[in-house]
Amino acid sequence: MLTTLSLVALGGAIGACLRFLTGAGIVRLLGHVEFPLAIMTVNIVGSFLMGVFVVAAAHRGLTQMSPFVMTGVLGGFTTFSAFSLETMTLIERGQVGSAVLYVALSVGLSVGGLALGLLAARSVFA
């Protein structure tokens, strides 16, 4: 149990660092924008990677890596708690239309990202 917890903690640290670097990279490329593009990006990419990992782990017998990869790395990388905060911030600023767009795009594209990850990985491991 302690080993698994250590792997989750290590993965979470890695994922959180990757989330920070992704956000910093987006700001560097696009500058500061009011729309929470960095958070949306990590949620979509994280969902895609989750889909890829689920299929790859099943085909390669790597499901024992799930605590490290899924709970740790991808759990630390994706940011639905920050997503909720950003949504409420947009609403409180009176940008309800942007909030609705943000929720729809984040959820829809994240589910789509996961589906694409599943399809991509299944085509590789089929």
N, CA, C and O atoms as CSV, one atom per row, in Angstrom:
chain,resi,resn,atom,element,x,y,z
A,1,MET,N,N,0.818,-1.198,0.000
A,1,MET,CA,C,0.000,0.000,0.000
A,1,MET,C,C,0.864,1.264,0.000
A,1,MET,O,O,0.570,2.220,-0.719
A,2,LEU,N,N,1.921,1.266,0.802
A,2,LEU,CA,C,2.791,2.441,0.873
A,2,LEU,C,C,3.496,2.674,-0.461
A,2,LEU,O,O,3.685,3.816,-0.879
A,3,THR,N,N,3.880,1.595,-1.121
A,3,THR,CA,C,4.525,1.722,-2.425
A,3,THR,C,C,3.564,2.345,-3.431
A,3,THR,O,O,3.943,3.241,-4.185
A,4,THR,N,N,2.323,1.872,-3.442
A,4,THR,CA,C,1.325,2.420,-4.358
A,4,THR,C,C,1.077,3.893,-4.061
A,4,THR,O,O,0.996,4.712,-4.977
A,5,LEU,N,N,0.957,4.228,-2.783
A,5,LEU,CA,C,0.744,5.623,-2.402
A,5,LEU,C,C,1.924,6.489,-2.836
A,5,LEU,O,O,1.733,7.619,-3.285
A,6,SER,N,N,3.125,5.970,-2.704
A,6,SER,CA,C,4.315,6.710,-3.149
A,6,SER,C,C,4.301,6.931,-4.655
A,6,SER,O,O,4.690,7.996,-5.134
A,7,LEU,N,N,3.853,5.924,-5.400
A,7,LEU,CA,C,3.762,6.069,-6.854
A,7,LEU,C,C,2.709,7.107,-7.249
A,7,LEU,O,O,2.919,7.883,-8.181
A,8,VAL,N,N,1.583,7.117,-6.542
A,8,VAL,CA,C,0.543,8.125,-6.806
A,8,VAL,C,C,1.098,9.521,-6.508
A,8,VAL,O,O,0.896,10.452,-7.287
A,9,ALA,N,N,1.791,9.659,-5.388
A,9,ALA,CA,C,2.353,10.953,-5.005
A,9,ALA,C,C,3.397,11.424,-6.028
A,9,ALA,O,O,3.395,12.591,-6.420
A,10,LEU,N,N,4.271,10.536,-6.453
A,10,LEU,CA,C,5.283,10.879,-7.455
A,10,LEU,C,C,4.618,11.271,-8.771
A,10,LEU,O,O,4.987,12.269,-9.391
A,11,GLY,N,N,3.642,10.480,-9.187
A,11,GLY,CA,C,2.920,10.791,-10.422
A,11,GLY,C,C,2.191,12.122,-10.321
A,11,GLY,O,O,2.177,12.898,-11.276
A,12,GLY,N,N,1.584,12.389,-9.166
A,12,GLY,CA,C,0.886,13.652,-8.966
A,12,GLY,C,C,1.823,14.836,-9.064
A,12,GLY,O,O,1.472,15.866,-9.639
A,13,ALA,N,N,3.010,14.695,-8.508
A,13,ALA,CA,C,4.001,15.776,-8.593
A,13,ALA,C,C,4.415,16.019,-10.044
A,13,ALA,O,O,4.543,17.162,-10.482
A,14,ILE,N,N,4.618,14.946,-10.768
A,14,ILE,CA,C,4.988,15.065,-12.183
A,14,ILE,C,C,3.859,15.728,-12.967
A,14,ILE,O,O,4.093,16.640,-13.759
A,15,GLY,N,N,2.632,15.260,-12.738
A,15,GLY,CA,C,1.479,15.814,-13.450
A,15,GLY,C,C,1.263,17.286,-13.153
A,15,GLY,O,O,0.967,18.072,-14.053
A,16,ALA,N,N,1.411,17.658,-11.889
A,16,ALA,CA,C,1.229,19.067,-11.517
A,16,ALA,C,C,2.296,19.945,-12.176
A,16,ALA,O,O,1.999,21.048,-12.635
A,17,CYS,N,N,3.521,19.460,-12.220
A,17,CYS,CA,C,4.587,20.217,-12.892
A,17,CYS,C,C,4.309,20.354,-14.380
A,17,CYS,O,O,4.521,21.420,-14.959
A,18,LEU,N,N,3.837,19.283,-15.001
A,18,LEU,CA,C,3.494,19.345,-16.419
A,18,LEU,C,C,2.338,20.310,-16.678
A,18,LEU,O,O,2.324,21.016,-17.687
A,19,ARG,N,N,1.364,20.335,-15.756
A,19,ARG,CA,C,0.247,21.281,-15.890
A,19,ARG,C,C,0.767,22.717,-15.828
A,19,ARG,O,O,0.387,23.556,-16.644
A,20,PHE,N,N,1.634,22.993,-14.861
A,20,PHE,CA,C,2.207,24.336,-14.724
A,20,PHE,C,C,2.975,24.727,-15.983
A,20,PHE,O,O,2.813,25.835,-16.495
A,21,LEU,N,N,3.806,23.820,-16.479
A,21,LEU,CA,C,4.613,24.118,-17.662
A,21,LEU,C,C,3.741,24.317,-18.901
A,21,LEU,O,O,4.046,25.159,-19.745
A,22,THR,N,N,2.668,23.552,-19.012
A,22,THR,CA,C,1.742,23.724,-20.133
A,22,THR,C,C,1.103,25.103,-20.077
A,22,THR,O,O,1.039,25.808,-21.085
A,23,GLY,N,N,0.630,25.486,-18.891
A,23,GLY,CA,C,0.028,26.813,-18.723
A,23,GLY,C,C,1.010,27.919,-19.039
A,23,GLY,O,O,0.671,28.888,-19.719
A,24,ALA,N,N,2.228,27.774,-18.545
A,24,ALA,CA,C,3.254,28.785,-18.806
A,24,ALA,C,C,3.580,28.864,-20.296
A,24,ALA,O,O,3.810,29.947,-20.833
A,25,GLY,N,N,3.598,27.708,-20.955
A,25,GLY,CA,C,3.876,27.682,-22.388
A,25,GLY,C,C,2.789,28.367,-23.190
A,25,GLY,O,O,3.075,29.086,-24.147
A,26,ILE,N,N,1.545,28.147,-22.805
A,26,ILE,CA,C,0.433,28.784,-23.510
A,26,ILE,C,C,0.472,30.294,-23.309
A,26,ILE,O,O,0.249,31.052,-24.252
A,27,VAL,N,N,0.752,30.731,-22.090
A,27,VAL,CA,C,0.866,32.171,-21.831
A,27,VAL,C,C,2.012,32.760,-22.645
A,27,VAL,O,O,1.900,33.862,-23.182
A,28,ARG,N,N,3.093,32.035,-22.732
A,28,ARG,CA,C,4.244,32.523,-23.500
A,28,ARG,C,C,3.906,32.643,-24.990
A,28,ARG,O,O,4.332,33.584,-25.661
A,29,LEU,N,N,3.135,31.676,-25.495
A,29,LEU,CA,C,2.764,31.702,-26.909
A,29,LEU,C,C,1.703,32.748,-27.235
A,29,LEU,O,O,1.795,33.447,-28.244
A,30,LEU,N,N,0.696,32.846,-26.369
A,30,LEU,CA,C,-0.470,33.674,-26.690
A,30,LEU,C,C,-0.602,34.928,-25.839
A,30,LEU,O,O,-1.425,35.795,-26.130
A,31,GLY,N,N,0.203,35.026,-24.795
A,31,GLY,CA,C,0.035,36.126,-23.859
A,31,GLY,C,C,-1.118,35.813,-22.909
A,31,GLY,O,O,-1.744,34.758,-23.009
A,32,HIS,N,N,-1.390,36.721,-22.001
A,32,HIS,CA,C,-2.486,36.526,-21.052
A,32,HIS,C,C,-3.809,36.811,-21.752
A,32,HIS,O,O,-4.010,37.879,-22.329
A,33,VAL,N,N,-4.699,35.838,-21.688
A,33,VAL,CA,C,-6.034,35.999,-22.265
A,33,VAL,C,C,-7.057,35.768,-21.157
A,33,VAL,O,O,-6.789,35.032,-20.208
A,34,GLU,N,N,-8.221,36.391,-21.273
A,34,GLU,CA,C,-9.246,36.240,-20.245
A,34,GLU,C,C,-9.842,34.844,-20.244
A,34,GLU,O,O,-10.205,34.324,-19.189
A,35,PHE,N,N,-9.947,34.230,-21.421
A,35,PHE,CA,C,-10.519,32.891,-21.517
A,35,PHE,C,C,-9.520,31.878,-20.965
A,35,PHE,O,O,-8.345,31.925,-21.331
A,36,PRO,N,N,-9.950,30.961,-20.093
A,36,PRO,CA,C,-9.035,30.008,-19.444
A,36,PRO,C,C,-8.581,28.880,-20.377
A,36,PRO,O,O,-8.897,27.710,-20.164
A,37,LEU,N,N,-7.839,29.260,-21.402
A,37,LEU,CA,C,-7.388,28.332,-22.431
A,37,LEU,C,C,-6.415,27.280,-21.895
A,37,LEU,O,O,-6.477,26.121,-22.305
A,38,ALA,N,N,-5.530,27.661,-20.996
A,38,ALA,CA,C,-4.540,26.708,-20.473
A,38,ALA,C,C,-5.225,25.572,-19.716
A,38,ALA,O,O,-4.875,24.407,-19.904
A,39,ILE,N,N,-6.183,25.896,-18.876
A,39,ILE,CA,C,-6.895,24.867,-18.106
A,39,ILE,C,C,-7.669,23.961,-19.052
A,39,ILE,O,O,-7.653,22.740,-18.896
A,40,MET,N,N,-8.343,24.549,-20.026
A,40,MET,CA,C,-9.103,23.750,-20.981
A,40,MET,C,C,-8.163,22.822,-21.757
A,40,MET,O,O,-8.496,21.661,-21.995
A,41,THR,N,N,-7.014,23.320,-22.144
A,41,THR,CA,C,-6.056,22.517,-22.896
A,41,THR,C,C,-5.588,21.301,-22.102
A,41,THR,O,O,-5.570,20.192,-22.637
A,42,VAL,N,N,-5.212,21.485,-20.845
A,42,VAL,CA,C,-4.731,20.334,-20.076
A,42,VAL,C,C,-5.855,19.321,-19.837
A,42,VAL,O,O,-5.596,18.118,-19.785
A,43,ASN,N,N,-7.089,19.787,-19.692
A,43,ASN,CA,C,-8.197,18.849,-19.516
A,43,ASN,C,C,-8.421,18.009,-20.768
A,43,ASN,O,O,-8.679,16.809,-20.673
A,44,ILE,N,N,-8.324,18.629,-21.931
A,44,ILE,CA,C,-8.516,17.902,-23.191
A,44,ILE,C,C,-7.357,16.942,-23.436
A,44,ILE,O,O,-7.571,15.770,-23.746
A,45,VAL,N,N,-6.138,17.436,-23.298
A,45,VAL,CA,C,-4.960,16.583,-23.517
A,45,VAL,C,C,-4.927,15.445,-22.495
A,45,VAL,O,O,-4.639,14.300,-22.843
A,46,GLY,N,N,-5.224,15.766,-21.227
A,46,GLY,CA,C,-5.245,14.732,-20.191
A,46,GLY,C,C,-6.279,13.666,-20.468
A,46,GLY,O,O,-6.034,12.484,-20.228
A,47,SER,N,N,-7.429,14.067,-20.967
A,47,SER,CA,C,-8.473,13.098,-21.308
A,47,SER,C,C,-8.030,12.209,-22.467
A,47,SER,O,O,-8.252,10.999,-22.444
A,48,PHE,N,N,-7.408,12.804,-23.471
A,48,PHE,CA,C,-6.873,12.019,-24.593
A,48,PHE,C,C,-5.851,10.993,-24.098
A,48,PHE,O,O,-5.910,9.818,-24.461
A,49,LEU,N,N,-4.922,11.451,-23.270
A,49,LEU,CA,C,-3.883,10.550,-22.753
A,49,LEU,C,C,-4.469,9.446,-21.877
A,49,LEU,O,O,-3.958,8.326,-21.868
A,50,MET,N,N,-5.544,9.755,-21.138
A,50,MET,CA,C,-6.219,8.742,-20.338
A,50,MET,C,C,-6.766,7.646,-21.248
A,50,MET,O,O,-6.636,6.458,-20.951
A,51,GLY,N,N,-7.376,8.051,-22.354
A,51,GLY,CA,C,-7.894,7.065,-23.308
A,51,GLY,C,C,-6.796,6.199,-23.882
A,51,GLY,O,O,-6.952,4.982,-23.982
A,52,VAL,N,N,-5.690,6.807,-24.261
A,52,VAL,CA,C,-4.558,6.054,-24.800
A,52,VAL,C,C,-4.022,5.082,-23.757
A,52,VAL,O,O,-3.771,3.916,-24.064
A,53,PHE,N,N,-3.846,5.557,-22.524
A,53,PHE,CA,C,-3.273,4.692,-21.492
A,53,PHE,C,C,-4.175,3.508,-21.176
A,53,PHE,O,O,-3.685,2.389,-21.023
A,54,VAL,N,N,-5.476,3.730,-21.076
A,54,VAL,CA,C,-6.398,2.640,-20.740
A,54,VAL,C,C,-6.256,1.491,-21.738
A,54,VAL,O,O,-6.177,0.325,-21.350
A,55,VAL,N,N,-6.224,1.831,-23.018
A,55,VAL,CA,C,-6.120,0.793,-24.043
A,55,VAL,C,C,-4.720,0.176,-24.044
A,55,VAL,O,O,-4.579,-1.046,-24.077
A,56,ALA,N,N,-3.694,1.014,-24.007
A,56,ALA,CA,C,-2.315,0.508,-24.038
A,56,ALA,C,C,-2.032,-0.387,-22.837
A,56,ALA,O,O,-1.408,-1.438,-22.982
A,57,ALA,N,N,-2.483,0.018,-21.659
A,57,ALA,CA,C,-2.242,-0.776,-20.452
A,57,ALA,C,C,-2.936,-2.124,-20.538
A,57,ALA,O,O,-2.376,-3.142,-20.133
A,58,ALA,N,N,-4.148,-2.133,-21.062
A,58,ALA,CA,C,-4.883,-3.394,-21.190
A,58,ALA,C,C,-4.203,-4.331,-22.179
A,58,ALA,O,O,-4.131,-5.537,-21.941
A,59,HIS,N,N,-3.703,-3.790,-23.287
A,59,HIS,CA,C,-3.067,-4.619,-24.306
A,59,HIS,C,C,-1.653,-5.051,-23.939
A,59,HIS,O,O,-1.182,-6.096,-24.388
A,60,ARG,N,N,-0.992,-4.264,-23.141
A,60,ARG,CA,C,0.402,-4.564,-22.783
A,60,ARG,C,C,0.542,-5.144,-21.381
A,60,ARG,O,O,1.655,-5.404,-20.924
A,61,GLY,N,N,-0.575,-5.346,-20.699
A,61,GLY,CA,C,-0.515,-5.897,-19.345
A,61,GLY,C,C,0.113,-4.941,-18.347
A,61,GLY,O,O,0.836,-5.368,-17.447
A,62,LEU,N,N,-0.154,-3.666,-18.496
A,62,LEU,CA,C,0.447,-2.656,-17.633
A,62,LEU,C,C,-0.565,-2.015,-16.683
A,62,LEU,O,O,-0.351,-0.899,-16.210
A,63,THR,N,N,-1.651,-2.708,-16.405
A,63,THR,CA,C,-2.673,-2.109,-15.545
A,63,THR,C,C,-2.152,-1.837,-14.139
A,63,THR,O,O,-2.736,-1.022,-13.425
A,64,GLN,N,N,-1.084,-2.484,-13.724
A,64,GLN,CA,C,-0.499,-2.205,-12.411
A,64,GLN,C,C,0.093,-0.801,-12.342
A,64,GLN,O,O,0.368,-0.292,-11.256
A,65,MET,N,N,0.287,-0.178,-13.502
A,65,MET,CA,C,0.799,1.192,-13.547
A,65,MET,C,C,-0.306,2.242,-13.410
A,65,MET,O,O,-0.023,3.439,-13.360
A,66,SER,N,N,-1.562,1.796,-13.349
A,66,SER,CA,C,-2.694,2.726,-13.289
A,66,SER,C,C,-2.617,3.718,-12.135
A,66,SER,O,O,-2.880,4.901,-12.354
A,67,PRO,N,N,-2.268,3.300,-10.911
A,67,PRO,CA,C,-2.185,4.305,-9.837
A,67,PRO,C,C,-1.183,5.418,-10.151
A,67,PRO,O,O,-1.456,6.590,-9.894
A,68,PHE,N,N,-0.032,5.054,-10.703
A,68,PHE,CA,C,0.975,6.058,-11.033
A,68,PHE,C,C,0.518,6.942,-12.188
A,68,PHE,O,O,0.575,8.168,-12.093
A,69,VAL,N,N,0.067,6.326,-13.276
A,69,VAL,CA,C,-0.257,7.083,-14.485
A,69,VAL,C,C,-1.616,7.769,-14.382
A,69,VAL,O,O,-1.708,8.983,-14.565
A,70,MET,N,N,-2.667,7.013,-14.092
A,70,MET,CA,C,-4.021,7.567,-14.137
A,70,MET,C,C,-4.316,8.463,-12.941
A,70,MET,O,O,-4.740,9.607,-13.106
A,71,THR,N,N,-4.092,7.941,-11.734
A,71,THR,CA,C,-4.393,8.723,-10.539
A,71,THR,C,C,-3.334,9.794,-10.307
A,71,THR,O,O,-3.658,10.942,-10.003
A,72,GLY,N,N,-2.071,9.414,-10.451
A,72,GLY,CA,C,-0.978,10.336,-10.175
A,72,GLY,C,C,-0.739,11.344,-11.283
A,72,GLY,O,O,-1.123,12.507,-11.165
A,73,VAL,N,N,-0.099,10.894,-12.370
A,73,VAL,CA,C,0.311,11.824,-13.429
A,73,VAL,C,C,-0.894,12.540,-14.045
A,73,VAL,O,O,-0.936,13.770,-14.081
A,74,LEU,N,N,-1.865,11.775,-14.524
A,74,LEU,CA,C,-2.994,12.415,-15.203
A,74,LEU,C,C,-3.921,13.123,-14.226
A,74,LEU,O,O,-4.524,14.139,-14.574
A,75,GLY,N,N,-4.043,12.603,-13.012
A,75,GLY,CA,C,-4.836,13.298,-11.996
A,75,GLY,C,C,-4.207,14.621,-11.590
A,75,GLY,O,O,-4.912,15.597,-11.337
A,76,GLY,N,N,-2.875,14.654,-11.529
A,76,GLY,CA,C,-2.173,15.898,-11.220
A,76,GLY,C,C,-2.151,16.858,-12.399
A,76,GLY,O,O,-2.064,18.072,-12.218
A,77,PHE,N,N,-2.230,16.313,-13.602
A,77,PHE,CA,C,-2.166,17.134,-14.811
A,77,PHE,C,C,-3.503,17.791,-15.129
A,77,PHE,O,O,-3.551,18.983,-15.434
A,78,THR,N,N,-4.582,17.031,-15.061
A,78,THR,CA,C,-5.890,17.603,-15.367
A,78,THR,C,C,-6.387,18.413,-14.183
A,78,THR,O,O,-5.948,18.216,-13.050
A,79,THR,N,N,-7.295,19.313,-14.452
A,79,THR,CA,C,-7.584,20.349,-13.461
A,79,THR,C,C,-9.061,20.679,-13.342
A,79,THR,O,O,-9.440,21.845,-13.449
A,80,PHE,N,N,-9.891,19.689,-13.126
A,80,PHE,CA,C,-11.310,20.018,-13.076
A,80,PHE,C,C,-11.697,20.845,-11.859
A,80,PHE,O,O,-12.735,21.507,-11.879
A,81,SER,N,N,-10.903,20.828,-10.811
A,81,SER,CA,C,-11.201,21.744,-9.704
A,81,SER,C,C,-10.912,23.181,-10.146
A,81,SER,O,O,-11.675,24.094,-9.832
A,82,ALA,N,N,-9.833,23.375,-10.860
A,82,ALA,CA,C,-9.533,24.695,-11.405
A,82,ALA,C,C,-10.563,25.066,-12.471
A,82,ALA,O,O,-10.923,26.236,-12.610
A,83,PHE,N,N,-11.028,24.085,-13.213
A,83,PHE,CA,C,-12.088,24.297,-14.202
A,83,PHE,C,C,-13.330,24.888,-13.537
A,83,PHE,O,O,-13.917,25.844,-14.045
A,84,SER,N,N,-13.720,24.327,-12.422
A,84,SER,CA,C,-14.901,24.828,-11.712
A,84,SER,C,C,-14.685,26.263,-11.235
A,84,SER,O,O,-15.580,27.101,-11.345
A,85,LEU,N,N,-13.512,26.536,-10.715
A,85,LEU,CA,C,-13.197,27.892,-10.254
A,85,LEU,C,C,-13.220,28.887,-11.410
A,85,LEU,O,O,-13.781,29.976,-11.283
A,86,GLU,N,N,-12.614,28.517,-12.534
A,86,GLU,CA,C,-12.593,29.411,-13.694
A,86,GLU,C,C,-14.011,29.677,-14.207
A,86,GLU,O,O,-14.329,30.791,-14.622
A,87,THR,N,N,-14.853,28.649,-14.176
A,87,THR,CA,C,-16.245,28.820,-14.609
A,87,THR,C,C,-16.961,29.831,-13.721
A,87,THR,O,O,-17.625,30.739,-14.221
A,88,MET,N,N,-16.828,29.676,-12.418
A,88,MET,CA,C,-17.478,30.601,-11.492
A,88,MET,C,C,-16.911,32.013,-11.616
A,88,MET,O,O,-17.645,32.991,-11.473
A,89,THR,N,N,-15.617,32.123,-11.879
A,89,THR,CA,C,-15.001,33.439,-12.054
A,89,THR,C,C,-15.603,34.146,-13.267
A,89,THR,O,O,-15.923,35.333,-13.204
A,90,LEU,N,N,-15.754,33.417,-14.363
A,90,LEU,CA,C,-16.382,34.006,-15.548
A,90,LEU,C,C,-17.814,34.442,-15.243
A,90,LEU,O,O,-18.231,35.524,-15.657
A,91,ILE,N,N,-18.562,33.618,-14.530
A,91,ILE,CA,C,-19.945,33.955,-14.179
A,91,ILE,C,C,-19.976,35.189,-13.287
A,91,ILE,O,O,-20.786,36.091,-13.499
A,92,GLU,N,N,-19.109,35.231,-12.302
A,92,GLU,CA,C,-19.076,36.375,-11.380
A,92,GLU,C,C,-18.658,37.668,-12.079
A,92,GLU,O,O,-19.042,38.757,-11.651
A,93,ARG,N,N,-17.877,37.554,-13.146
A,93,ARG,CA,C,-17.498,38.738,-13.932
A,93,ARG,C,C,-18.630,39.183,-14.865
A,93,ARG,O,O,-18.525,40.204,-15.545
A,94,GLY,N,N,-19.701,38.405,-14.884
A,94,GLY,CA,C,-20.809,38.717,-15.777
A,94,GLY,C,C,-20.625,38.167,-17.185
A,94,GLY,O,O,-21.380,38.517,-18.092
A,95,GLN,N,N,-19.631,37.314,-17.372
A,95,GLN,CA,C,-19.360,36.724,-18.678
A,95,GLN,C,C,-20.015,35.345,-18.773
A,95,GLN,O,O,-19.345,34.328,-18.954
A,96,VAL,N,N,-21.331,35.342,-18.646
A,96,VAL,CA,C,-22.082,34.088,-18.613
A,96,VAL,C,C,-21.948,33.335,-19.935
A,96,VAL,O,O,-21.805,32.113,-19.937
A,97,GLY,N,N,-21.994,34.044,-21.046
A,97,GLY,CA,C,-21.828,33.394,-22.349
A,97,GLY,C,C,-20.480,32.691,-22.469
A,97,GLY,O,O,-20.399,31.571,-22.971
A,98,SER,N,N,-19.431,33.353,-22.008
A,98,SER,CA,C,-18.101,32.734,-22.027
A,98,SER,C,C,-18.058,31.530,-21.097
A,98,SER,O,O,-17.419,30.526,-21.408
A,99,ALA,N,N,-18.732,31.625,-19.964
A,99,ALA,CA,C,-18.764,30.505,-19.017
A,99,ALA,C,C,-19.449,29.292,-19.641
A,99,ALA,O,O,-18.962,28.167,-19.526
A,100,VAL,N,N,-20.576,29.527,-20.298
A,100,VAL,CA,C,-21.300,28.431,-20.949
A,100,VAL,C,C,-20.450,27.815,-22.059
A,100,VAL,O,O,-20.375,26.593,-22.186
A,101,LEU,N,N,-19.814,28.666,-22.857
A,101,LEU,CA,C,-18.939,28.178,-23.923
A,101,LEU,C,C,-17.777,27.374,-23.348
A,101,LEU,O,O,-17.430,26.313,-23.868
A,102,TYR,N,N,-17.189,27.877,-22.289
A,102,TYR,CA,C,-16.073,27.206,-21.632
A,102,TYR,C,C,-16.478,25.824,-21.126
A,102,TYR,O,O,-15.751,24.853,-21.332
A,103,VAL,N,N,-17.622,25.729,-20.472
A,103,VAL,CA,C,-18.090,24.439,-19.955
A,103,VAL,C,C,-18.374,23.479,-21.107
A,103,VAL,O,O,-17.947,22.325,-21.081
A,104,ALA,N,N,-19.098,23.964,-22.121
A,104,ALA,CA,C,-19.454,23.099,-23.246
A,104,ALA,C,C,-18.215,22.593,-23.986
A,104,ALA,O,O,-18.103,21.404,-24.285
A,105,LEU,N,N,-17.285,23.509,-24.279
A,105,LEU,CA,C,-16.071,23.103,-24.984
A,105,LEU,C,C,-15.197,22.186,-24.134
A,105,LEU,O,O,-14.683,21.182,-24.628
A,106,SER,N,N,-15.029,22.525,-22.872
A,106,SER,CA,C,-14.174,21.716,-22.005
A,106,SER,C,C,-14.704,20.295,-21.865
A,106,SER,O,O,-13.962,19.326,-22.030
A,107,VAL,N,N,-15.976,20.179,-21.563
A,107,VAL,CA,C,-16.559,18.846,-21.366
A,107,VAL,C,C,-16.640,18.103,-22.697
A,107,VAL,O,O,-16.206,16.956,-22.800
A,108,GLY,N,N,-17.192,18.753,-23.707
A,108,GLY,CA,C,-17.354,18.090,-24.998
A,108,GLY,C,C,-16.032,17.660,-25.615
A,108,GLY,O,O,-15.896,16.530,-26.084
A,109,LEU,N,N,-15.056,18.567,-25.613
A,109,LEU,CA,C,-13.764,18.239,-26.217
A,109,LEU,C,C,-12.941,17.278,-25.363
A,109,LEU,O,O,-12.134,16.519,-25.900
A,110,SER,N,N,-13.131,17.298,-24.050
A,110,SER,CA,C,-12.432,16.330,-23.202
A,110,SER,C,C,-12.959,14.922,-23.437
A,110,SER,O,O,-12.181,13.974,-23.542
A,111,VAL,N,N,-14.269,14.783,-23.518
A,111,VAL,CA,C,-14.853,13.471,-23.836
A,111,VAL,C,C,-14.424,13.059,-25.241
A,111,VAL,O,O,-14.085,11.899,-25.477
A,112,GLY,N,N,-14.438,14.013,-26.172
A,112,GLY,CA,C,-13.958,13.724,-27.519
A,112,GLY,C,C,-12.488,13.338,-27.534
A,112,GLY,O,O,-12.086,12.438,-28.271
A,113,GLY,N,N,-11.682,14.018,-26.719
A,113,GLY,CA,C,-10.262,13.675,-26.611
A,113,GLY,C,C,-10.064,12.261,-26.099
A,113,GLY,O,O,-9.210,11.528,-26.598
A,114,LEU,N,N,-10.848,11.879,-25.109
A,114,LEU,CA,C,-10.760,10.514,-24.586
A,114,LEU,C,C,-11.153,9.512,-25.669
A,114,LEU,O,O,-10.480,8.497,-25.847
A,115,ALA,N,N,-12.240,9.791,-26.395
A,115,ALA,CA,C,-12.679,8.894,-27.469
A,115,ALA,C,C,-11.605,8.765,-28.545
A,115,ALA,O,O,-11.338,7.665,-29.029
A,116,LEU,N,N,-10.988,9.889,-28.921
A,116,LEU,CA,C,-9.910,9.834,-29.914
A,116,LEU,C,C,-8.705,9.061,-29.401
A,116,LEU,O,O,-8.071,8.319,-30.151
A,117,GLY,N,N,-8.388,9.236,-28.113
A,117,GLY,CA,C,-7.293,8.469,-27.518
A,117,GLY,C,C,-7.563,6.979,-27.561
A,117,GLY,O,O,-6.675,6.186,-27.875
A,118,LEU,N,N,-8.804,6.597,-27.242
A,118,LEU,CA,C,-9.188,5.183,-27.314
A,118,LEU,C,C,-9.042,4.665,-28.744
A,118,LEU,O,O,-8.464,3.601,-28.968
A,119,LEU,N,N,-9.566,5.418,-29.707
A,119,LEU,CA,C,-9.492,4.993,-31.111
A,119,LEU,C,C,-8.050,4.903,-31.582
A,119,LEU,O,O,-7.667,3.930,-32.231
A,120,ALA,N,N,-7.245,5.917,-31.258
A,120,ALA,CA,C,-5.848,5.917,-31.695
A,120,ALA,C,C,-5.092,4.726,-31.111
A,120,ALA,O,O,-4.361,4.032,-31.818
A,121,ALA,N,N,-5.278,4.502,-29.821
A,121,ALA,CA,C,-4.563,3.396,-29.177
A,121,ALA,C,C,-5.070,2.049,-29.672
A,121,ALA,O,O,-4.287,1.117,-29.856
A,122,ARG,N,N,-6.364,1.946,-29.885
A,122,ARG,CA,C,-6.914,0.673,-30.390
A,122,ARG,C,C,-6.406,0.368,-31.793
A,122,ARG,O,O,-6.211,-0.799,-32.133
A,123,SER,N,N,-6.188,1.387,-32.610
A,123,SER,CA,C,-5.663,1.136,-33.940
A,123,SER,C,C,-4.210,0.682,-33.893
A,123,SER,O,O,-3.765,-0.080,-34.751
A,124,VAL,N,N,-3.476,1.149,-32.895
A,124,VAL,CA,C,-2.084,0.747,-32.731
A,124,VAL,C,C,-1.981,-0.668,-32.165
A,124,VAL,O,O,-1.141,-1.458,-32.595
A,125,PHE,N,N,-2.841,-0.976,-31.197
A,125,PHE,CA,C,-2.741,-2.261,-30.509
A,125,PHE,C,C,-3.659,-3.330,-31.057
A,125,PHE,O,O,-3.728,-4.425,-30.498
A,126,ALA,N,N,-4.369,-3.041,-32.141
A,126,ALA,CA,C,-5.304,-4.026,-32.709
A,126,ALA,C,C,-4.595,-5.126,-33.440
A,126,ALA,O,O,-5.239,-6.029,-33.973
